[in-house]
Amino acid sequence: MKPYQHIPIIECGEPLVPIALEKFAVESPHPYQKLGAPYGKLAPYYLRIGVLDSLITAQTKLQQLHRGWHIQIFDAYRPVEVQQFMVDYTFATALQAQGLTSQATAAQLQEIWEQVYQMWAVPSFNPDTPPPHSTGAAVDVTLVDENGETVDMGGAIDELLARSHPDYYANATNPLEQQYHTHRQLLRDIMYSSGFRRHPLEWWHFSKGDQMWAWLCQQENPTHPIVARYGRVCFE
């Protein structure tokens, strides 16, 4: 179990709603749909209504700072079946990248699985340990500028690399790398100002109301225990 999964969940029952995509920048078709992820008839761009309201607030704050800029939504609600697909896909991709096959040693396979699960949550159906995206409270985002160009964050979403860590460029001396850190901090600041918290290992992943969010808030203020209000939600 990951540390945040020990946080209790008291489900608030808030509905999962479609994101008004015209308010944001999005990639179409959805990145995981292009890979063949099993969404079925479900559209991938959904969030809990309170989380969506906060994301709209973050968008407004961004545009007060940078007119014409938008939050780009990479991923939002993710069924556990899609989580499983992406974990398997990431493992297979990492295996191939290292020139290994399914005949790799147990130690080699274990090392790759550890890399995968450093970033990806276990595709669990256990109601006490839901993957963050399956709660409808987590969202993967980046920024686009007034020309519709993706703002360079110094690394792509979902990379299994050290540069995915939010503060990877914090002590950079190269001006370009300093700019990457400035962009990541801008994204962090607008999301935090709307109540989100960021995954410790992923510059793009933010959540509000799930177990990870509650755990991160508790790290900031250990004397005030907090519970998660969003558990796994099944879209019918």
Sequence and secondary structure as in RCSB ss.txt:
>XXXX:A:sequence
MKPYQHIPIIECGEPLVPIALEKFAVESPHPYQKLGAPYGKLAPYYLRIGVLDSLITAQTKLQQLHRGWHIQIFD
AYRPVEVQQFMVDYTFATALQAQGLTSQATAAQLQEIWEQVYQMWAVPSFNPDTPPPHSTGAAVDVTLVDENGET
VDMGGAIDELLARSHPDYYANATNPLEQQYHTHRQLLRDIMYSSGFRRHPLEWWHFSKGDQMWAWLCQQENPTHP
IVARYGRVCFE
>XXXX:A:secstr
  GGGGS B      EEE  GGGSEE SS HHHHHT   TT  S EEEHHHHHHHHHHHHHHHHHSTT EEEEEE
    HHHHHHHHHHHHHHHHHHTT  TTS HHHHHHHHHHHHHHS      TTS  GGGGT EEEEEEE TTS B
   SS TT  SGGGSTTTTTT  SHHHHHHHHHHHHHHHHHHTTT EE TT TTEEESSSHHHHHHHHHH TTS 
  BS       
